[in-house]
Amino acid sequence: MTTLQPRPPYSEDELRKLYPPGLQLQLVQVLLRHGERSPVSARFQNAGLVAFWPYCSVARQMVSATREANENQWTPLQWRRRLETFGSDDGPVIASGPKGEVDSICNLGELTDKGRETTYNLGRRLRHLYVDQLHFMPPVISDADMIYLRATPIPRALESLQQAFWGMYPSKTRGSSFPAVTIITRAPADETLFPNDSNCRRFAQLSRAFAQRTADRWNNTSEMEYLNKLLSKWMPESSKRVAVDSHPRLSGIMDTINSTLAHGPETRLPKEFYDDKGRKIIETIGVEEWYSGYQESQEYRSLGIGSLMGDVVERMVGSVQRNRNDGLYEIGGKDGSMGSGRGGEKSIMLGLSGCHDTTLAGVLASLGTFQGELWPPYTSHIAFELFKDSSKQPPPLLERSTVEGTTPAAVAGDSAARKGWYERIFGGGNLASMKDDRNAPVGIARQNIEVLQASERAKLDGYYVRIRYNDKVMTVPGCKAAGKHLDGDDSFCTLEAFKAIVDKYTPSHWKQACLSNMEVPAFPEKPEPAGF
C-alpha cells in the first residue's frame, strides 16, 4: 500500500523455471511507478501534519541549462530553490518544514529523497536480473540507443525514470564519451501513459460514474461507520464525515496516509489513521473506485489504458518483424530533427517508462490480472517480456561477435561491434527516409488480429509474452485455453493470443473516442470481463 518491500533476487532454480532454455528473451518493456513522494495536496494540518516536507535535497542543488546569446553556447546554472506560500496575513512567507527548515523543502507531489533511493534501487535490481543473471543486456554501454525511455509530463515520473536508468547503468558502466540519452515525453493532451481523464471527456464521464457507484455502495455501510469513528474528528468543519466522495475524498485520505508512512516521524498523522482494519477498508474501497471499470467495461479499458497497451503490443510486433515499430523510430535521429542524421540507433532491447499507480493497476486490471491485488506501492513495476522459441525461428539478423569472454548481449551494447540491422536493410540513410509519411501504418502491429491473413498471423508464431508484476508472474485468463500458451506453462501467452486480447480494447483513434458516446450509459448492458 505504501513502500514496496522487494523480494530477494531469483535463485538459480527459480531462474531455470522462469527462463527455460528453449526460449530466448528478445524484448523487455518495464512500466515503473514513481518512488515515494510528498502528498499531492496539503491535508490534515488540523491534525498536526505540516504542509511542506523537508525531504527533497535536490532543492539545494538545482541545475538548469541557460543560453549565453553572445557566446552562442549553453551553460549550466546552479541554483537553490526555496518555496514561497501564504502567511497568516495573506502576505508571502517562505515555506518551512516541521522544524523550521527552509531548504530541501518538497513541493506538493514531489519525488523525495526516499523516492529517489527506491527507484535507483529498482534499476539495480533490473540490472542484477537482466545483466548479471540473464546476460540479456550488456554490462557496459557506450550509448543508450537500444533502450527506449519515456515518462509522463509529471516531474516525479521523469525523475524516477532517470533514477532507475542510472541505477541500471551507473557511471562506471557507461563509456567515457557516453552521449545524452533520448527520453520521450508527450504534451498533456496527448498523454496515454496514464489514464488521462483531464483530456478525455468520455473517460472522465465513465470514471465519475464508476466512482459514484462505489460511493453509493459503501457510504452507508458499517465499514464506513468504522472509519468515521476513527477519523471524522479531523475532517473539515463543513462536513465532519468520511465518505468515498467526501472532501477530502477517501482516496485522498489514503494518499496522505501512504505518503506519511513512507517518510520520517516528523510528518506523521495521529495513530488512528494507521489502524490496520481502517487501512484495509480504505484500500479495498479505493481499488474498487478506481479500477473496477477496467474489469467490467471494454470502453473503460479502451479509453483509460487501451492506447498505451496498443503501444506495448506494437513494440513487441515491431521487434518480431524487425521494423521501426519496436520504438527505434521514436529515439532515432539527433539534434531534434528526424532528418538531420543518424545517431547509431539499433533495435530496441529494453523499454523503461516512468508512470503512476493508476497506470500499473489499470494495465493489470485491463488484462484480468488484478483480482485481489492491493493498491500498487511506490516504485512498483510491470515487466512485459517477449520471448521467441529459438527452435522455430530463423537465425537472427544481428551479427554477433565471437570474441572470447564477450557475451552476445555485451556486444549488442557496443556500437562499434556491429551495424544496426536498419542500416543493412535500408542503407546508411537517415530515419526520415524510412518513414516519409510518419502517420502511415507499418507492418501488422497496429492492425486488429481479426483482419490479418493467415500468412500475417504466422509471423507471430513461436513468440510468447510473459508479465511479471513486482517480480511475481501474472497469468492472463484468456491465455489459459489450449493453444494460447506455451505447452506446460500458461503464464507464457502466445503473442497472437496476447495481441488478440489487447486489440479488443486498443482504440483506433483515441482522441475521437474521447469525444464519442457522451449520451450513452456509462455501464455496459452485459458483462465485458477483462483478459479475454
C-alpha positions in Angstrom: 0.0 0.0 0.0 3.0 2.3 0.5 6.7 1.5 0.3 7.4 -1.7 -1.7 9.3 -4.4 0.1 11.0 -6.2 -2.9 11.5 -9.9 -2.8 15.1 -11.3 -2.8 16.7 -11.9 -6.3 15.6 -15.1 -8.1 17.5 -18.2 -7.1 19.2 -20.4 -9.8 16.3 -22.9 -9.5 13.8 -20.1 -10.0 15.7 -18.7 -13.0 15.7 -22.1 -14.7 11.9 -22.3 -14.3 11.2 -18.7 -15.2 13.5 -18.6 -18.2 13.5 -22.0 -19.7 16.4 -22.8 -22.1 14.1 -23.3 -25.2 13.0 -19.6 -25.0 15.2 -16.7 -25.9 14.4 -13.3 -24.4 14.1 -10.7 -27.1 12.4 -7.5 -25.7 11.7 -6.3 -22.2 9.3 -3.3 -21.5 9.1 -2.1 -18.0 6.4 0.3 -16.7 7.5 1.7 -13.3 5.6 3.7 -10.8 7.4 6.7 -9.4 9.0 6.5 -6.0 7.9 7.9 -2.7 6.6 11.5 -2.8 5.0 14.2 -0.7 1.2 14.3 -0.7 -0.3 15.9 -3.8 -2.5 18.2 -1.5 -1.8 19.7 1.9 -4.3 17.8 4.1 -4.9 17.4 7.8 -2.9 20.4 9.1 -5.5 20.4 11.8 -4.1 17.0 12.9 -0.6 18.4 13.2 0.7 17.5 9.7 2.8 20.2 8.1 2.0 21.2 4.6 5.6 21.2 3.4 8.1 18.4 4.0 11.9 18.7 4.3 12.8 15.5 2.3 13.9 16.9 -1.1 17.6 17.6 -1.0 17.6 18.2 -4.7 16.2 21.7 -3.9 19.7 22.6 -2.6 21.4 21.8 -5.9 19.1 22.6 -8.8 20.7 22.8 -12.3 19.2 24.5 -15.4 20.5 24.9 -18.9 21.0 28.6 -19.8 22.0 30.1 -23.1 24.6 32.7 -23.4 23.5 34.5 -26.5 26.7 36.4 -27.3 28.8 33.2 -26.9 26.2 31.0 -28.7 26.6 28.3 -26.1 24.8 26.6 -23.2 25.9 26.9 -19.6 24.5 25.1 -16.6 23.1 27.4 -14.0 23.3 26.0 -10.4 20.7 27.4 -8.0 18.9 26.7 -4.7 15.2 26.6 -4.6 13.0 27.9 -1.8 9.2 27.7 -1.8 7.0 30.7 -1.1 3.5 30.4 0.3 0.8 32.5 2.0 1.4 33.8 5.5 -1.2 34.2 8.2 -2.0 37.8 7.0 -2.1 36.5 3.3 1.3 38.0 2.6 4.2 36.0 1.2 6.3 33.8 3.5 9.0 31.2 2.9 7.5 27.7 3.3 9.2 25.7 6.1 9.2 22.2 7.4 8.2 20.8 10.9 11.4 22.1 12.5 11.5 25.4 10.6 13.6 24.1 7.7 13.6 26.3 4.6 15.9 24.3 2.4 15.3 20.9 1.0 11.6 21.6 1.1 9.4 19.5 -1.2 6.7 20.9 -3.3 3.4 19.1 -3.3 3.6 15.7 -5.0 7.4 15.9 -5.4 9.7 12.9 -5.5 11.5 12.8 -2.2 15.0 11.6 -1.3 13.4 8.3 -0.3 11.7 8.0 -3.7 15.0 8.7 -5.5 16.7 5.9 -3.5 14.0 3.3 -4.1 13.8 4.0 -7.9 17.6 3.9 -8.1 17.5 0.5 -6.3 14.8 -0.7 -8.7 17.3 0.0 -11.5 19.9 -2.0 -9.6 17.5 -4.9 -9.3 16.7 -4.8 -13.0 20.5 -4.8 -13.7 21.0 -7.8 -11.5 18.4 -9.8 -13.4 18.8 -8.7 -17.0 22.6 -8.1 -16.9 24.2 -10.2 -14.2 21.9 -13.2 -14.1 20.4 -13.5 -17.6 23.1 -11.7 -19.6 20.4 -10.2 -21.8 21.6 -6.6 -21.6 25.3 -5.6 -21.9 27.2 -4.9 -18.7 28.8 -1.8 -20.2 27.3 0.5 -22.7 28.7 3.3 -24.9 25.3 4.7 -25.7 21.6 4.1 -24.9 20.4 3.6 -28.5 19.0 0.1 -27.7 16.9 1.5 -24.8 13.5 3.2 -25.2 12.9 5.7 -22.4 9.6 7.5 -21.8 7.9 9.4 -19.0 4.7 11.3 -18.3 4.8 15.1 -18.1 4.7 14.9 -14.3 8.2 15.6 -12.9 8.2 12.7 -10.3 7.7 10.2 -13.1 10.5 11.6 -15.2 12.9 11.8 -12.2 12.0 8.2 -11.2 12.8 7.0 -14.7 16.1 8.8 -14.6 17.0 7.3 -11.2 16.1 3.8 -12.4 18.1 4.1 -15.6 21.1 5.4 -13.7 20.7 2.5 -11.2 20.7 0.0 -14.0 23.7 1.7 -15.7 25.7 3.7 -13.1 28.7 5.8 -14.1 31.2 3.0 -14.0 29.2 1.0 -16.6 28.9 3.8 -19.1 31.6 4.7 -21.6 33.7 7.9 -21.1 32.1 9.6 -24.1 28.5 8.4 -23.2 26.2 10.8 -25.1 22.9 12.4 -23.9 20.1 9.9 -23.8 16.8 10.4 -25.5 13.7 10.5 -23.2 10.3 10.6 -24.9 7.6 12.8 -23.4 4.2 14.0 -24.7 2.1 17.1 -24.4 -0.5 16.6 -21.6 -3.4 16.5 -24.2 -1.7 13.5 -25.9 -0.6 11.6 -22.9 -1.7 8.0 -22.6 1.0 6.7 -20.3 -1.6 7.1 -17.5 -5.4 7.2 -17.6 -5.9 10.8 -18.9 -9.3 11.8 -17.6 -8.3 15.5 -17.8 -8.0 15.3 -21.6 -10.5 12.6 -22.4 -14.1 13.7 -21.7 -15.8 10.4 -22.2 -13.3 8.6 -19.9 -13.8 11.3 -17.2 -17.6 10.7 -17.6 -17.0 6.9 -17.1 -14.7 7.3 -14.2 -17.1 9.6 -12.4 -19.9 7.1 -12.9 -17.9 4.2 -11.5 -16.7 6.3 -8.6 -20.3 7.3 -7.8 -21.4 3.7 -7.9 -18.7 2.9 -5.3 -19.9 5.8 -3.2 -23.4 4.5 -3.3 -22.3 1.0 -2.4 -20.1 2.0 0.6 -21.1 5.3 2.1 -23.8 3.9 4.4 -22.1 0.7 5.4 -20.7 -0.5 8.8 -17.2 -0.2 7.3 -17.7 3.5 6.6 -19.1 4.0 10.1 -16.0 2.4 11.5 -13.8 4.9 9.5 -15.9 7.8 10.8 -15.4 6.7 14.4 -11.6 6.7 13.7 -11.2 9.8 11.6 -14.2 12.1 11.4 -12.9 14.4 14.1 -10.1 15.5 11.7 -12.4 16.1 8.7 -13.2 19.7 7.8 -15.8 21.6 9.8 -18.0 21.8 6.7 -18.7 18.0 6.7 -17.2 16.2 9.6 -17.8 12.9 7.8 -15.7 10.4 6.0 -17.1 9.1 2.7 -16.0 7.9 -0.7 -16.9 11.3 -2.1 -16.2 13.5 1.0 -13.8 16.4 1.0 -11.1 15.2 1.1 -12.2 12.1 -0.8 -11.5 8.7 0.8 -8.8 8.1 -1.8 -7.2 11.5 -0.9 -7.1 10.4 2.8 -5.4 7.2 1.6 -2.8 9.2 -0.4 -1.8 11.2 2.7 -1.6 8.1 4.8 0.6 6.4 2.3 2.9 9.4 1.9 3.3 9.8 5.7 4.0 6.1 6.2 6.8 6.2 3.7 8.7 9.0 5.4 10.0 10.2 8.8 8.3 10.6 12.2 8.2 14.4 11.8 5.5 14.0 9.2 3.1 11.6 10.8 -0.6 11.7 11.4 -2.3 10.7 14.7 -2.2 6.9 15.3 -5.9 6.4 14.4 -5.0 6.9 10.7 -2.8 3.8 10.8 -5.3 1.5 12.3 -4.9 -1.9 10.4 -8.6 -2.5 9.9 -9.2 1.0 8.8 -6.4 1.0 6.3 -7.7 -2.3 4.8 -11.2 -0.9 4.4 -9.8 2.3 2.8 -7.7 0.3 0.4 -10.5 -2.1 -0.6 -12.8 0.8 -1.4 -10.1 2.7 -3.2 -9.2 -0.2 -5.5 -12.9 -0.7 -6.4 -13.5 3.0 -7.0 -10.5 3.5 -9.3 -10.1 0.1 -11.1 -13.4 -1.8 -11.2 -14.2 -0.1 -14.5 -11.3 -1.8 -16.3 -12.6 -5.2 -15.1 -16.1 -4.6 -16.3 -16.2 -2.3 -19.3 -14.4 -2.6 -22.6 -14.9 1.1 -23.3 -13.4 1.9 -19.9 -10.3 -0.2 -20.8 -10.1 1.3 -24.3 -10.2 5.0 -23.2 -8.2 4.6 -19.9 -5.3 2.3 -20.9 -6.0 0.9 -24.3 -3.8 3.3 -26.3 -0.8 2.5 -24.0 -1.4 -1.2 -24.3 -1.6 -0.9 -28.1 1.8 0.8 -27.9 3.2 -2.1 -25.8 2.0 -4.7 -28.3 3.1 -2.6 -31.2 6.7 -2.6 -29.9 6.5 -6.4 -29.5 5.3 -7.0 -33.0 7.8 -4.4 -34.4 10.5 -6.4 -32.6 9.3 -9.6 -34.3 9.0 -8.0 -37.7 12.3 -6.1 -37.3 10.7 -2.8 -38.3 10.6 0.7 -36.7 7.6 -0.2 -34.6 9.8 -1.6 -31.8 10.4 2.0 -30.6 13.5 2.8 -32.6 11.8 5.5 -34.7 11.0 7.5 -31.6 14.5 7.6 -30.3 16.2 8.0 -33.6 17.9 11.0 -35.2 19.7 13.8 -33.5 19.6 17.5 -32.8 15.8 17.4 -32.6 15.3 16.5 -36.3 14.5 13.1 -37.7 16.1 14.1 -40.9 19.3 15.5 -39.7 21.3 12.4 -39.4 21.6 9.1 -37.6 22.8 8.6 -34.0 23.9 5.0 -34.2 20.5 3.6 -33.4 19.9 -0.1 -33.0 17.0 -2.4 -32.5 15.4 -1.9 -29.1 16.0 -4.4 -26.4 14.7 -2.6 -23.3 12.0 -0.1 -22.7 11.6 1.9 -19.4 8.6 4.1 -18.9 8.1 6.3 -15.8 4.5 6.4 -14.9 2.0 6.1 -12.0 0.0 3.8 -9.8 -3.1 4.3 -12.0 -1.1 3.1 -14.9 0.1 -0.1 -13.4 -3.3 -1.0 -11.8 -5.1 0.0 -15.0 -2.9 -2.2 -17.1 -3.2 -5.2 -14.9 -6.9 -4.8 -14.4 -7.5 -4.5 -18.2 -5.8 -7.8 -18.6 -7.8 -9.5 -15.9 -4.8 -10.0 -13.6 -5.6 -7.5 -10.8 -8.2 -9.5 -8.8 -7.3 -9.5 -5.1 -4.3 -7.2 -5.6 -3.6 -4.2 -3.3 -3.0 -0.6 -4.4 0.4 -0.6 -6.2 3.1 0.6 -3.7 5.6 3.2 -4.6 8.3 2.0 -7.1 6.1 -0.9 -8.2 6.8 -2.1 -11.8 5.4 -4.3 -14.5 7.8 -6.1 -16.9 6.4 -7.3 -20.2 8.8 -9.9 -21.6 8.8 -11.0 -25.2 10.4 -14.5 -25.9 10.9 -16.4 -29.0 11.2 -20.2 -29.4 14.7 -20.5 -30.8 13.9 -23.9 -32.3 11.2 -22.3 -34.5 13.0 -19.1 -35.6 15.5 -18.4 -38.4 18.9 -17.1 -37.4 18.8 -13.5 -36.1 19.6 -10.7 -38.4 22.0 -9.1 -35.9 25.7 -10.0 -36.2 27.2 -11.5 -33.1 30.8 -11.3 -32.0 32.6 -14.5 -31.1 35.3 -12.7 -29.2 36.3 -14.9 -26.3 34.8 -13.8 -23.0 32.2 -11.4 -24.7 28.6 -12.3 -24.4 26.2 -11.6 -27.3 24.3 -9.1 -25.2 27.6 -7.3 -24.3 28.4 -7.0 -28.0 25.0 -5.6 -28.7 25.8 -2.7 -26.5 28.9 -1.6 -28.4 28.0 0.5 -31.4 31.5 -0.3 -32.9 30.9 -4.0 -32.7 28.0 -4.3 -35.1 26.0 -2.2 -37.5 22.3 -1.7 -36.8 20.1 -4.0 -38.8 18.3 -1.0 -40.2 21.4 0.2 -41.9 22.0 -3.2 -43.5 18.4 -3.4 -44.7 17.7 0.2 -45.6 21.2 1.5 -46.3 23.0 4.3 -44.5 20.3 7.0 -45.0 18.6 8.8 -42.1 15.4 7.7 -40.4 13.3 10.2 -42.2 13.9 8.3 -45.4 12.4 5.2 -43.8 9.2 7.0 -42.8 8.4 9.7 -45.3 4.7 9.5 -44.2 5.0 9.4 -40.4 1.4 8.6 -39.9 1.3 5.6 -42.3 0.9 2.2 -40.7 3.8 -0.1 -40.9 3.6 -3.9 -40.8 0.8 -5.6 -38.8 1.5 -4.2 -35.3 -1.5 -1.8 -35.2 -3.8 -3.9 -37.3 -6.5 -5.8 -35.5 -5.7 -9.5 -35.3 -9.2 -10.3 -36.7 -8.4 -8.8 -40.1 -5.0 -10.3 -40.6 -4.5 -13.0 -43.2 -3.2 -16.4 -42.1 0.2 -15.6 -43.6 0.4 -12.5 -41.5 -0.6 -14.3 -38.3 2.0 -16.9 -39.0 4.7 -14.2 -38.5 3.8 -14.2 -34.8 4.2 -18.0 -34.4 6.8 -19.1 -31.9 6.7 -15.9 -29.8 5.4 -15.6 -26.3 4.6 -12.9 -23.8 5.1 -13.1 -20.0 4.1 -10.5 -17.4 5.9 -10.0 -14.1 4.4 -7.6 -11.5 6.9 -6.7 -8.8 8.7 -9.9 -9.7 5.5 -12.0 -9.4 4.4 -13.9 -12.5 0.9 -12.9 -13.6 -1.3 -15.0 -15.8 -3.9 -13.6 -18.3 -7.1 -15.6 -18.1 -7.7 -15.5 -21.8 -4.3 -17.2 -22.3 -5.2 -20.3 -20.3 -7.0 -22.1 -23.1 -5.3 -24.8 -25.1 -3.2 -23.4 -28.0 -2.9 -20.0 -26.5 0.1 -20.5 -24.3 3.4 -22.4 -24.1 2.9 -26.1 -23.5 3.1 -26.7 -19.8 3.1 -23.1 -18.7 0.0 -20.9 -19.2 1.9 -17.8 -17.9 3.6 -17.7 -21.3 0.9 -16.3 -23.5 1.3 -16.7 -27.3 2.0 -13.4 -28.9 -1.0 -13.9 -31.2 -3.4 -14.6 -28.2 -2.0 -11.7 -26.3 -2.3 -9.3 -29.2 -5.9 -10.6 -29.8 -6.9 -9.7 -26.2 -5.3 -6.3 -26.3 -6.6 -5.5 -29.8 -10.2 -5.7 -28.5 -9.6 -2.6 -26.4 -7.0 -0.7 -28.4 -8.7 2.4 -29.8 -8.2 3.1 -33.5 -8.4 6.9 -32.8 -8.2 7.7 -29.1 -9.0 11.4 -29.3 -12.1 10.8 -31.4 -13.2 8.1 -29.0 -12.8 10.5 -26.1 -15.4 12.8 -27.6 -17.8 9.9 -28.6 -20.7 8.2 -26.8 -21.3 11.1 -24.4 -25.1 10.3 -24.3 -24.5 6.6 -23.9 -24.9 5.0 -20.4 -21.6 4.5 -18.6 -22.2 0.9 -17.6 -22.3 -1.9 -20.3 -25.6 -3.7 -20.9 -23.9 -7.1 -20.4 -20.7 -8.2 -18.7 -17.5 -7.4 -20.6 -14.9 -9.2 -18.4 -11.2 -8.2 -18.8 -8.5 -10.5 -20.0 -10.3 -12.3 -22.8 
